[in-house]
Amino acid sequence: MAFLILFMYKSYQGAKKRRVLIEMAIKLLLIRHGESYSNVQKKFSGFQDIDLTKKGIWQAERLAYRLKKVPVDAVYCSDLKRAIHTADIVFGNINTDMLINPNLREMNFGIWEGMSFFYRIMTRKYIIPC
């Protein structure tokens, strides 16, 4: 799944008292990794380093096909395997460095890491009463 976010960067340029407003549009494409084994098992994965499934690889290949004519200046991704693998498939054919940053990881689910959604809901374990 991909989301396009368009935002405007505004700056003032000019000499002396005359100012000219310049607007530059930047397209920011946010892409979530393909389906992982934790997604299939309905588990909280957060910081866990989980691989993509065959379907996740197919999803990334499909996205690569759809984005093949989109110009890309930079690629940033988290240091988790599922994100790197997805970015490699989608942007592997362009001559842009992939900048890997652990600050782009999914949130850490703490004691829920690796626990299934169903187990947590059915047992009501770790739910703090109000």
Residue frames relative to the residue before (quaternion, step in Angstrom):
aa qw qx qy qz dx dy dz
M 1.0000 0.0000 0.0000 0.0000 0.00 0.00 0.00
A 0.0702 -0.8091 0.5834 0.0091 3.55 -0.91 0.89
F 0.1561 -0.7760 0.6063 0.0760 3.53 -1.12 0.69
L 0.2263 -0.7527 0.6004 0.1473 3.57 -0.98 0.82
I 0.0474 -0.7777 0.6268 0.0060 3.53 -0.88 0.95
L 0.1167 -0.7920 0.5978 0.0429 3.55 -0.71 1.07
F 0.0601 0.7922 -0.6055 0.0455 3.56 -0.78 0.97
M 0.4029 -0.7277 0.5119 0.2147 3.53 -1.17 0.55
Y 0.2065 -0.7346 0.6343 0.1243 3.54 -1.07 0.80
K 0.0831 -0.8158 0.5723 0.0102 3.56 -0.60 1.12
S 0.0802 0.7812 -0.6166 0.0549 3.53 -0.97 0.86
Y 0.3539 -0.7225 0.5544 0.2131 3.52 -1.19 0.54
Q 0.0046 -0.7756 0.6312 -0.0063 3.54 -0.98 0.89
G 0.3865 0.7239 -0.5200 0.2370 3.55 -1.07 0.54
A 0.4073 -0.6944 0.5398 0.2462 3.49 -1.25 0.42
K 0.8398 0.1314 -0.1402 0.5077 3.53 -1.17 0.70
K 0.8126 -0.2592 0.1849 0.4882 3.61 -0.79 -0.93
R 0.5876 0.5818 -0.3703 0.4233 3.61 1.24 -0.17
R 0.0588 -0.8038 0.5920 0.0084 3.59 -0.78 1.01
V 0.1379 -0.7719 0.6177 0.0605 3.51 -1.03 0.85
L 0.3161 -0.7505 0.5526 0.1776 3.56 -0.82 1.02
I 0.0932 -0.7824 0.6154 0.0193 3.55 -0.81 1.07
E 0.1063 -0.7891 0.6034 0.0433 3.57 -0.86 0.96
M 0.0761 -0.7722 0.6305 0.0222 3.52 -0.97 0.95
A 0.2481 -0.7646 0.5762 0.1475 3.57 -0.81 0.95
I 0.0944 -0.7741 0.6253 0.0289 3.54 -0.96 0.94
K 0.2210 -0.7520 0.6042 0.1434 3.55 -0.86 0.93
L 0.1139 -0.7787 0.6165 0.0243 3.52 -0.81 1.08
L 0.1344 -0.8023 0.5803 0.0380 3.55 -0.59 1.14
L 0.1101 -0.7885 0.6041 0.0340 3.58 -0.60 1.16
I 0.0488 -0.8099 0.5838 -0.0310 3.55 -0.73 1.10
R 0.2960 -0.7299 0.5901 0.1773 3.54 -0.92 0.95
H 0.5874 -0.5828 0.4235 0.3687 3.57 -1.11 0.62
G 0.5982 -0.5579 0.4328 0.3790 3.57 -1.27 0.36
E 0.7292 -0.4213 0.3030 0.4460 3.56 -1.32 0.15
S 0.1689 -0.7791 0.5985 0.0796 3.57 -0.94 0.95
Y 0.6765 -0.4836 0.3554 0.4267 3.57 -1.28 0.20
S 0.6184 0.5350 -0.3496 0.4573 3.60 1.07 -0.60
N 0.6035 0.5488 -0.3547 0.4569 3.59 1.09 -0.68
V 0.6627 0.5081 -0.2975 0.4628 3.57 0.95 -0.93
Q 0.7294 0.4155 -0.2239 0.4952 3.57 0.97 -0.91
K 0.3653 -0.7598 0.4584 0.2812 3.59 1.34 0.00
K 0.3984 0.6979 -0.4818 0.3494 3.52 0.84 1.13
F 0.5013 -0.5923 0.5313 0.3399 3.53 -1.27 0.49
S 0.0952 -0.8359 0.5386 0.0458 3.61 -0.60 1.05
G 0.0352 -0.8673 0.4965 0.0042 3.61 1.09 -0.59
F 0.8442 -0.0587 0.0922 0.5248 3.58 -0.46 -1.25
Q 0.4939 0.6557 -0.4483 0.3538 3.63 1.19 -0.16
D 0.3725 -0.7367 0.5273 0.2013 3.55 -1.00 0.88
I 0.0476 0.8281 -0.5456 0.1198 3.56 0.08 1.36
D 0.4547 -0.6940 0.4961 0.2560 3.58 -1.08 0.78
L 0.5443 -0.5791 0.4940 0.3527 3.51 -1.36 0.29
T 0.4298 -0.6475 0.5555 0.2958 3.57 -1.22 0.51
K 0.6848 -0.4322 0.3561 0.4663 3.59 -1.28 0.01
K 0.6311 0.5243 -0.3268 0.4690 3.57 1.05 -0.76
G 0.6400 0.5294 -0.3193 0.4562 3.61 1.02 -0.78
I 0.6334 0.5083 -0.3166 0.4901 3.56 1.08 -0.76
W 0.6390 0.5189 -0.3147 0.4726 3.58 1.00 -0.85
Q 0.6353 0.5316 -0.3276 0.4544 3.60 0.97 -0.84
A 0.6662 0.4940 -0.2976 0.4729 3.58 0.96 -0.88
E 0.6375 0.5167 -0.3247 0.4702 3.60 1.01 -0.77
R 0.6400 0.5234 -0.3120 0.4681 3.57 1.01 -0.83
L 0.6579 0.4952 -0.3017 0.4806 3.58 0.98 -0.83
A 0.6128 0.5459 -0.3446 0.4557 3.59 1.03 -0.77
Y 0.6420 0.5184 -0.3155 0.4687 3.57 1.01 -0.82
R 0.6907 0.4870 -0.2801 0.4553 3.60 0.92 -0.90
L 0.7512 0.3888 -0.2044 0.4927 3.60 1.11 -0.66
K 0.3728 0.7848 -0.4549 0.1957 3.60 1.23 0.03
K 0.7336 0.3895 -0.2394 0.5027 3.63 1.12 -0.50
V 0.5191 0.6279 -0.4207 0.3992 3.58 1.25 0.07
P 0.3677 -0.7300 0.5237 0.2400 3.62 -0.72 1.00
V 0.0948 -0.7943 0.6000 0.0104 3.57 -0.92 0.98
D 0.2586 -0.7851 0.5496 0.1215 3.55 -0.84 1.05
A 0.8085 -0.0042 0.0440 0.5868 3.59 1.03 -0.73
V 0.1528 -0.7606 0.6255 0.0835 3.55 -1.19 0.68
Y 0.0500 -0.7795 0.6243 -0.0100 3.57 -0.79 1.09
C 0.1203 0.7914 -0.5962 0.0618 3.58 -1.00 0.73
S 0.5915 -0.5638 0.4344 0.3789 3.55 -1.28 0.36
D 0.5840 -0.6065 0.4205 0.3379 3.57 -1.29 0.18
L 0.4896 0.6595 -0.4394 0.3636 3.62 1.22 0.19
K 0.6388 -0.5809 0.3564 0.3570 3.57 -1.08 0.83
R 0.6737 0.5172 -0.3168 0.4222 3.58 0.85 -0.93
A 0.6663 0.4866 -0.3006 0.4785 3.60 1.05 -0.71
I 0.6599 0.5032 -0.3046 0.4676 3.58 0.94 -0.89
H 0.6502 0.5197 -0.3133 0.4571 3.58 0.94 -0.90
T 0.6529 0.5039 -0.3088 0.4737 3.59 0.94 -0.87
A 0.6726 0.4941 -0.2968 0.4641 3.61 0.88 -0.93
D 0.6223 0.5394 -0.3364 0.4568 3.60 1.04 -0.76
I 0.6776 0.4829 -0.2931 0.4708 3.57 0.91 -0.88
V 0.7190 0.4638 -0.2605 0.4473 3.58 0.80 -1.02
F 0.8308 0.1949 -0.0635 0.5174 3.59 0.83 -0.97
G 0.3408 0.7866 -0.4619 0.2274 3.61 1.22 0.32
N 0.7025 0.4865 -0.2646 0.4469 3.59 1.14 -0.57
I 0.6300 0.5127 -0.3568 0.4614 3.61 1.20 0.01
N 0.4767 -0.6826 0.4840 0.2695 3.55 -1.20 0.54
T 0.4387 0.6525 -0.4893 0.3773 3.55 0.69 1.13
D 0.4586 -0.6752 0.5024 0.2853 3.55 -0.96 0.86
M 0.3396 -0.6981 0.5909 0.2195 3.53 -1.15 0.70
L 0.1996 -0.7840 0.5803 0.0933 3.55 -0.67 1.12
I 0.1643 -0.8134 0.5562 0.0450 3.55 -0.43 1.29
N 0.0250 0.8107 -0.5788 0.0840 3.54 -0.74 1.12
P 0.3944 -0.7423 0.4868 0.2374 3.63 -0.60 1.07
N 0.5686 0.6008 -0.3852 0.4090 3.62 1.20 -0.31
L 0.6423 0.5182 -0.3212 0.4645 3.59 1.27 -0.20
R 0.3685 0.7420 -0.4813 0.2863 3.59 1.25 0.25
E 0.5877 -0.5208 0.4801 0.3910 3.48 -1.37 0.33
M 0.6315 -0.5351 0.3736 0.4187 3.61 -1.16 0.32
N 0.4589 -0.6553 0.5252 0.2903 3.56 -1.19 0.57
F 0.2825 -0.7892 0.5265 0.1422 3.58 -0.75 1.06
G 0.4392 -0.7366 0.4349 0.2745 3.59 1.26 0.23
I 0.8449 -0.0825 0.0730 0.5235 3.60 -0.80 -1.00
W 0.6218 0.5368 -0.3493 0.4508 3.61 1.24 -0.22
E 0.4175 0.7130 -0.4729 0.3062 3.63 1.24 -0.16
G 0.8313 0.1789 -0.1580 0.5020 3.57 -0.83 1.02
M 0.5794 0.5748 -0.3815 0.4340 3.61 1.24 -0.13
S 0.4534 -0.6907 0.4854 0.2860 3.58 -0.99 0.77
F 0.6065 -0.5566 0.4246 0.3770 3.55 -1.19 0.60
F 0.6617 0.5392 -0.2954 0.4292 3.54 0.91 -1.03
Y 0.6544 0.5203 -0.3151 0.4493 3.62 0.88 -0.92
R 0.6771 0.4989 -0.2963 0.4526 3.56 0.86 -0.95
I 0.6809 0.4829 -0.2951 0.4649 3.59 0.93 -0.83
M 0.6994 0.4887 -0.2799 0.4400 3.60 0.86 -0.95
T 0.7425 0.3907 -0.2316 0.4924 3.60 0.92 -0.80
R 0.2488 -0.7865 0.5114 0.2409 3.56 1.28 -0.45
K 0.2864 0.7662 -0.5098 0.2664 3.52 1.19 0.65
Y 0.8317 0.1886 -0.1846 0.4885 3.55 -1.08 0.82
I 0.4991 0.6069 -0.4718 0.4000 3.62 1.12 0.35
I 0.2979 -0.7671 0.5483 0.1489 3.55 -0.72 1.07
P 0.3763 -0.7354 0.5060 0.2481 3.64 -0.65 1.02
C 0.4774 -0.6754 0.4878 0.2791 3.56 -1.13 0.68
